């Protein structure tokens, strides 16, 4: 049986100008950590009367039936949220008073969950790296119109943007002045240089007098991963807030390249579902005119595609592909997508409509397999209830979710992401012991070499028998941070072990050695070791 993360080793050390010596690991404080894994699936349900469109109130858990892939599930938690019951906050209220990317990444976004109950929670996410200046202007104008004219007392809005980095510009607040100030800083110049590049083919591209067309396919994939990971970070920061959250995602399109972005797409979707956050995607390009031979801002098209219709078809395919990813994000998280319109007001209206009043149903799936499969949800009303006997109701809810995946069912990208998450976690898994030793030796006046040795007891590694040899793969990831918390060194390696049974590896230790060259100072070393078989 494999262990998800074999061990974590961390050490703090100070490198100075004194004679080299052994760095001491901090002594254990004798405390124990109890870890409990409990997967609860939350889904929001809006029940409306088909005739009047009014929300049906006063329902209880007994009025609902949940089916997962056709199998009944027992409702474990039940709640009702209504903005009519929201306490009207002071106009100058900010939930945390904090607004920095450090707070976002450290899960301090919305630090007071109790203050958010019965409010409509909206995160406006401006993906500036994907938008042209005119796209940003349209999105900002729509946001200002909503804040000035349509924002309701129960609405709490947060502002997040991404250009060269992810920024939390404003925590949840009802202060219109703060929100207007925040959106006013978006001027369309922040994301310069992050637009998708070419694919290496000159056919149908604008003639700019250059003879070489770069293949930026890999860059485009990394750029998409960057945007999807930003969505995941925002969702993770809101996990401990039970209420439904709505992300209004302004984007200039999001393009997937085959299977290259599948892992990051699943990670973003799953994080949003776990955080009970619906994504409402808005294509900030609005209604586009796609002239067959390009426009006056670019040179004439190379090749013959402009005259055969291929250039036009290529534009349509690219536009559809960039919108399809946004539509998938929205549909898989219970939100909606808004395309091909210069009026973004319906997106705000849809969020307010969907979050006016809703029920939150939670259940523990009877299917305990952690296989990463998609599980379809069906929610029904029990008509036996007298108050529902004459109601023709319509239910809106998320159609399904992806189950968590264990190591066996994870793809390579997912496994790498799991290792990275263990490295970033403040409370990583520690299933077995690992020992770390670090020394330092002076190379020059301001340069030291730090040899690092990791030791894992062979008895705790699940070797697989293969003929007369014992085999195992061990993943090693490590990083060195300076006193300011900046990563100044890292290592990522996979060690393949194939040992003779006669060596009795179970009775010995497995040692891994590496090293870093550092300047004098205070550092923190952290390593993750995982059996990968």
C-alpha positions in Angstrom: 0.0 0.0 0.0 1.5 3.3 -1.0 1.9 6.4 1.1 0.7 9.7 -0.4 3.6 11.6 1.0 6.3 9.6 2.8 7.8 12.3 4.8 8.5 16.0 5.3 11.8 17.3 6.6 12.5 20.9 7.6 15.5 22.6 9.2 16.4 26.2 10.0 20.0 27.2 9.8 22.3 30.2 10.0 25.3 30.6 7.8 27.9 33.1 9.0 31.6 33.8 8.8 32.5 31.6 11.7 34.2 28.2 11.3 31.9 25.6 9.6 29.9 23.5 12.0 26.8 21.2 12.1 23.4 22.9 11.7 21.1 21.9 14.5 17.5 20.8 13.8 14.9 22.2 16.1 13.9 19.8 18.8 10.4 18.3 18.7 8.0 19.8 21.1 6.3 16.5 21.9 2.9 17.4 20.5 0.8 15.2 18.3 -1.3 16.1 15.3 -4.6 14.4 14.7 -5.6 14.4 11.0 -9.1 13.4 9.9 -10.2 13.2 6.3 -13.9 13.9 5.7 -15.1 14.6 2.2 -18.5 16.3 2.1 -20.1 17.4 -1.2 -21.9 20.7 -1.0 -24.3 21.9 -3.7 -26.6 24.9 -3.9 -30.2 24.5 -4.9 -32.5 27.3 -6.0 -36.2 26.3 -5.9 -38.5 28.5 -7.9 -42.2 28.4 -8.8 -42.4 27.9 -12.6 -45.5 30.1 -12.8 -44.4 33.1 -10.7 -40.6 32.8 -10.6 -40.7 33.3 -6.9 -38.3 31.4 -4.6 -40.1 28.5 -2.7 -39.2 29.1 1.0 -39.7 27.1 4.1 -38.3 23.7 2.8 -36.4 21.3 5.0 -33.9 18.6 4.3 -36.7 16.0 4.3 -38.2 17.7 1.2 -35.2 16.9 -0.9 -33.8 13.7 -2.5 -30.2 13.6 -3.8 -29.0 11.0 -6.3 -25.4 10.5 -7.3 -25.1 8.5 -10.5 -28.6 7.3 -9.7 -28.0 6.2 -6.2 -29.7 7.9 -3.2 -27.5 9.9 -0.8 -28.2 10.8 2.8 -28.3 14.6 3.4 -25.7 15.3 6.1 -26.0 19.1 6.3 -28.7 21.6 5.3 -28.9 25.4 5.4 -30.9 28.2 3.9 -29.4 31.5 2.8 -31.5 34.6 2.0 -30.2 38.1 1.3 -33.5 39.4 2.8 -32.1 38.3 6.1 -28.8 40.0 5.7 -27.8 42.5 8.2 -27.2 45.8 6.4 -23.5 46.6 7.0 -22.1 50.1 7.6 -21.2 51.7 4.3 -17.5 51.8 5.4 -17.4 48.2 6.5 -14.6 45.9 5.2 -14.8 42.4 6.5 -11.1 42.0 7.3 -9.5 45.3 6.6 -6.7 43.5 4.7 -6.0 43.6 1.0 -2.8 42.0 -0.1 -1.8 39.0 -2.2 -0.1 37.6 0.9 -3.4 37.4 2.7 -4.9 35.7 -0.3 -2.2 33.0 -0.6 -2.1 32.5 3.1 -5.9 31.8 3.1 -6.7 35.0 5.0 -9.2 36.1 2.3 -12.4 36.8 4.1 -10.9 36.2 7.5 -14.2 36.5 9.4 -16.6 34.0 7.8 -19.3 34.7 10.4 -19.6 38.3 9.1 -20.5 37.0 5.6 -23.6 34.9 6.5 -26.7 35.8 4.6 -24.8 38.1 2.2 -24.3 37.9 -1.5 -20.6 37.2 -1.9 -19.1 38.3 -5.3 -15.5 38.1 -6.3 -14.7 40.3 -9.4 -11.6 38.7 -11.0 -10.1 40.8 -13.7 -7.7 38.7 -15.8 -5.8 41.7 -17.2 -3.1 39.5 -18.7 -5.6 38.2 -21.3 -7.4 41.5 -22.1 -6.6 44.2 -24.5 -6.9 47.9 -23.2 -10.3 48.3 -24.8 -11.5 45.1 -23.2 -10.4 46.3 -19.8 -12.2 49.6 -20.4 -15.5 47.7 -21.1 -15.1 45.5 -18.0 -14.3 48.5 -15.8 -17.2 50.5 -17.1 -19.6 47.6 -16.4 -18.2 47.2 -12.9 -18.6 50.9 -12.2 -22.2 50.9 -13.4 -23.0 47.9 -11.2 -21.4 49.5 -8.1 -23.1 52.9 -8.6 -26.5 51.8 -9.7 -27.3 48.1 -9.0 -25.2 47.1 -6.0 -27.6 46.1 -3.2 -27.1 46.4 0.6 -26.6 42.6 1.0 -23.8 42.6 -1.6 -20.3 42.2 -0.5 -17.7 42.5 -3.3 -14.0 41.7 -3.4 -11.6 42.7 -6.2 -8.8 40.4 -7.5 -6.7 41.0 -10.6 -3.9 39.3 -12.4 -1.4 40.9 -14.7 2.2 39.9 -14.1 1.2 38.6 -10.7 -2.0 37.7 -8.7 -3.2 40.7 -6.6 -5.9 40.9 -4.0 -6.9 44.6 -4.5 -9.9 44.7 -2.1 -11.3 42.3 0.4 -15.1 41.8 0.7 -16.7 45.2 1.4 -19.9 47.1 0.9 -18.0 50.4 0.6 -18.7 51.7 -2.9 -15.9 54.3 -2.7 -13.3 51.7 -2.0 -14.6 49.5 -4.8 -14.7 52.4 -7.3 -11.1 53.3 -6.3 -10.1 49.6 -6.8 -11.5 49.2 -10.3 -10.2 52.6 -11.3 -6.7 51.3 -11.0 -7.2 48.9 -14.0 -6.1 50.8 -17.0 -5.2 48.1 -19.5 -1.4 48.4 -19.3 -0.8 45.9 -16.5 -0.8 42.7 -18.6 1.4 43.8 -21.5 3.4 40.9 -23.0 1.2 38.0 -21.8 -1.0 37.6 -24.9 -0.9 34.2 -26.6 1.7 33.8 -29.2 1.9 32.1 -32.6 2.0 28.4 -33.3 5.0 28.3 -35.7 3.0 28.3 -39.0 3.3 31.4 -41.2 0.0 30.6 -43.1 -2.6 33.1 -42.3 -0.4 35.3 -40.1 0.1 39.0 -40.5 3.1 39.9 -42.6 5.4 42.0 -40.4 8.4 41.7 -42.7 10.0 39.0 -40.5 11.1 35.7 -42.1 10.8 33.7 -38.9 7.6 32.7 -37.1 8.1 31.5 -33.5 6.3 28.5 -32.1 4.8 29.7 -28.8 2.6 26.7 -28.2 4.4 25.8 -25.0 4.3 29.3 -23.8 0.5 29.5 -24.5 0.0 26.3 -22.5 2.0 27.8 -19.5 0.0 31.0 -19.8 -3.3 29.1 -19.6 -2.0 27.1 -16.6 -1.1 30.4 -14.9 -4.6 31.7 -15.3 -6.3 28.5 -14.1 -4.0 28.2 -11.1 -5.0 31.8 -10.1 -8.7 30.7 -10.1 -7.7 27.7 -7.9 -5.9 29.9 -5.4 -8.8 32.2 -5.1 -11.2 29.3 -4.6 -8.9 27.7 -2.0 -8.8 30.9 0.0 -12.6 30.8 0.3 -13.0 27.2 1.3 -13.8 27.9 4.9 -16.7 30.2 4.0 -19.8 28.0 3.8 -22.0 30.4 1.9 -22.2 30.3 -1.9 -19.6 32.5 -3.6 -19.9 33.9 -7.1 -16.8 34.7 -9.2 -17.4 37.2 -12.0 -14.5 36.3 -14.3 -13.6 39.0 -16.8 -11.3 37.4 -19.4 -10.2 38.0 -23.0 -10.5 34.3 -23.7 -8.8 31.2 -22.3 -7.4 28.7 -24.7 -6.5 25.1 -24.0 -3.9 23.2 -26.0 -5.0 19.6 -26.3 -4.4 17.8 -23.1 -1.6 20.1 -21.9 -3.9 22.1 -19.6 -6.1 19.2 -18.4 -4.6 18.9 -14.9 -4.8 22.7 -14.2 -8.4 22.7 -15.5 -9.4 19.9 -13.2 -7.6 21.5 -10.3 -9.4 24.9 -10.8 -12.8 23.3 -11.3 -12.4 21.0 -8.2 -11.2 23.8 -6.0 -14.2 25.9 -7.0 -16.6 23.1 -6.4 -15.1 22.4 -2.9 -15.2 26.1 -2.1 -18.9 26.3 -3.2 -18.0 29.0 -5.7 -19.8 29.4 -9.0 -17.9 31.0 -11.9 -19.7 33.4 -14.2 -17.4 34.0 -17.2 -17.6 37.1 -19.2 -15.8 37.4 -22.5 -14.6 41.0 -22.3 -13.9 41.1 -26.0 -17.7 41.7 -26.5 -19.2 41.4 -29.9 -16.3 41.0 -32.3 -16.0 41.7 -36.0 -13.8 39.2 -37.6 -12.8 40.5 -41.1 -11.6 37.7 -43.4 -8.4 39.4 -44.4 -7.6 41.1 -41.0 -8.0 44.8 -40.1 -6.0 48.0 -40.6 -4.0 47.4 -37.4 -2.0 44.5 -38.9 -0.2 43.7 -42.2 -1.7 41.6 -45.0 -2.1 37.9 -44.4 0.6 35.5 -45.6 -0.3 32.7 -47.9 -3.6 31.9 -49.7 -5.8 31.3 -46.6 -7.3 34.8 -46.9 -8.8 34.0 -50.2 -9.8 30.3 -49.6 -11.8 31.0 -46.4 -9.3 29.2 -44.3 -8.2 32.4 -42.5 -11.8 33.1 -41.6 -12.4 29.6 -40.4 -9.2 29.7 -38.3 -10.4 32.9 -36.6 -13.8 31.4 -35.8 -12.1 28.2 -34.5 -9.7 30.2 -32.3 -12.6 32.4 -30.9 -14.7 29.4 -30.2 -11.9 27.5 -28.5 -11.1 30.5 -26.2 -14.8 30.7 -25.2 -15.3 27.0 -24.8 -12.8 26.8 -21.9 -14.7 29.7 -20.2 -18.0 27.9 -20.8 -16.7 24.7 -19.3 -15.5 26.5 -16.2 -18.9 28.0 -15.7 -21.0 25.0 -16.4 -18.9 22.7 -14.2 -19.1 25.0 -11.2 -22.8 25.9 -11.5 -22.4 29.3 -13.0 -23.1 30.8 -16.5 -21.1 32.2 -19.3 -21.8 35.5 -21.2 -20.3 35.8 -24.7 -20.7 38.0 -27.8 -22.3 41.0 -26.2 -21.0 44.5 -25.3 -23.5 44.7 -22.5 -22.1 43.0 -19.4 -25.0 44.0 -17.1 -26.8 40.6 -17.5 -23.9 38.9 -15.8 -24.3 41.0 -12.7 -28.1 40.5 -12.8 -27.7 36.8 -13.2 -25.5 36.6 -10.1 -28.0 38.6 -8.0 -30.9 36.4 -9.3 -29.1 33.1 -8.6 -28.1 34.1 -5.1 -31.3 35.8 -4.0 -32.2 32.8 -1.8 -30.9 29.2 -2.0 -30.6 26.0 0.0 -27.2 24.4 0.7 -27.3 20.6 0.7 -24.3 18.5 1.8 -23.8 14.8 1.7 -21.1 12.1 2.2 -20.9 10.1 -1.0 -21.6 6.4 -0.6 -19.0 5.8 -3.4 -15.8 6.0 -1.4 -13.6 5.3 -4.5 -11.1 8.1 -5.0 -10.9 7.6 -8.8 -11.3 11.2 -10.0 -14.4 10.3 -12.1 -17.2 12.6 -12.9 -20.3 12.0 -10.8 -23.6 13.2 -12.0 -26.1 14.7 -9.4 -29.9 14.6 -9.6 -31.9 16.5 -7.0 -35.7 16.1 -6.6 -38.4 17.4 -4.4 -40.4 14.9 -2.4 -44.0 15.6 -3.6 -45.5 13.8 -0.6 -45.0 17.0 1.4 -48.3 18.9 1.6 -46.7 22.3 0.9 -45.3 21.0 -2.3 -48.4 19.2 -3.6 -49.6 22.0 -5.8 -46.3 23.7 -6.5 -44.8 23.3 -10.0 -41.2 23.9 -9.0 -38.0 24.3 -11.0 -34.7 23.4 -9.4 -31.4 24.9 -10.4 -28.2 23.2 -9.2 -24.8 22.1 -10.3 -25.1 19.0 -12.5 -22.2 17.1 -11.0 -18.6 17.1 -9.6 -15.3 15.3 -10.0 -14.5 12.9 -7.2 -11.1 13.3 -5.5 -8.3 11.1 -7.0 -5.8 9.0 -5.0 -2.3 8.5 -6.2 -3.2 5.4 -8.3 -5.8 7.3 -10.3 -3.9 10.6 -10.7 -2.3 11.6 -13.9 1.4 12.7 -14.1 0.5 16.4 -13.9 -1.9 15.8 -10.9 0.8 13.8 -9.0 3.3 16.6 -9.5 0.7 19.1 -8.3 0.1 17.0 -5.2 3.8 17.0 -4.4 3.9 20.8 -4.8 0.9 21.3 -2.6 2.6 19.2 0.1 5.6 21.5 -0.2 3.5 24.6 0.2 1.3 23.2 3.0 1.8 24.4 6.6 0.5 21.0 7.8 1.8 18.5 5.2 1.4 14.7 5.5 4.0 12.9 7.6 3.4 9.2 7.3 6.9 8.0 8.0 10.1 9.3 9.5 12.8 11.1 7.5 16.0 12.4 8.8 17.8 15.5 7.4 21.4 16.6 8.1 23.0 19.8 6.7 26.6 21.0 7.0 28.2 24.1 5.6 31.7 24.7 4.2 33.3 28.0 3.2 34.1 28.2 -0.5 34.9 32.0 -0.5 34.5 34.9 1.8 30.8 35.3 0.9 30.0 31.8 -0.5 29.3 28.6 1.3 28.5 25.1 0.1 25.7 23.3 2.0 25.7 19.5 1.6 22.3 18.0 2.5 21.6 14.3 3.3 18.1 12.8 3.6 17.7 9.4 5.2 14.5 7.3 5.1 14.4 3.9 6.9 14.3 1.1 4.3 11.7 -0.7 6.4 9.2 2.1 5.7 9.5 2.0 1.9 7.0 -0.4 0.2 9.3 -2.1 -2.2 7.8 -4.1 -5.1 9.2 -7.6 -5.9 10.3 -7.9 -9.5 12.1 -11.2 -10.0 15.2 -11.3 -7.7 15.2 -7.5 -7.3 13.3 -5.1 -5.0 12.2 -2.0 -6.8 10.9 1.4 -5.7 10.7 5.0 -7.0 11.2 7.9 -4.7 10.2 11.5 -5.5 12.3 14.2 -3.8 11.4 17.9 -3.8 13.2 20.5 -1.7 13.5 24.3 -1.4 15.6 26.8 0.4 14.1 30.1 1.6 16.0 33.1 2.9 15.0 35.2 5.9 12.6 37.2 3.7 10.8 34.0 2.6 12.1 34.1 -1.0 13.1 30.8 -2.6 16.8 30.9 -3.4 17.4 27.2 -4.2 15.3 24.1 -5.1 15.7 20.5 -6.1 13.3 18.1 -7.8 14.5 14.5 -8.5 13.1 11.0 -8.9 15.3 8.2 -7.6 14.8 4.8 -9.0 15.9 1.9 -6.7 16.5 -1.6 -8.0 18.3 -3.7 -5.4 19.1 -7.3 -5.0 17.0 -9.1 -2.4 20.3 -10.3 -0.8 21.1 -6.7 0.2 18.2 -6.8 2.7 17.2 -3.2 2.0 14.4 -3.5 4.5 16.9 -3.6 7.3 18.9 -0.6 6.0 18.5 3.1 5.3 18.0 4.9 2.0 20.1 8.0 1.7 19.8 10.8 -0.8 22.4 13.6 -1.0 22.3 17.0 -2.7 23.8 20.5 -2.0 23.3 24.2 -2.4 25.7 27.1 -2.8 24.5 30.1 -0.6 25.6 33.4 0.7 25.9 34.1 4.4 22.5 34.5 6.1 19.6 32.7 7.7 17.8 30.0 5.7 14.9 27.5 6.0 15.3 24.2 4.2 12.2 22.0 3.5 12.1 18.7 1.7 9.2 16.4 0.7 9.9 12.7 0.0 7.3 10.5 -1.5 7.2 6.9 -2.7 6.1 6.9 -6.4 5.3 3.4 -7.6 
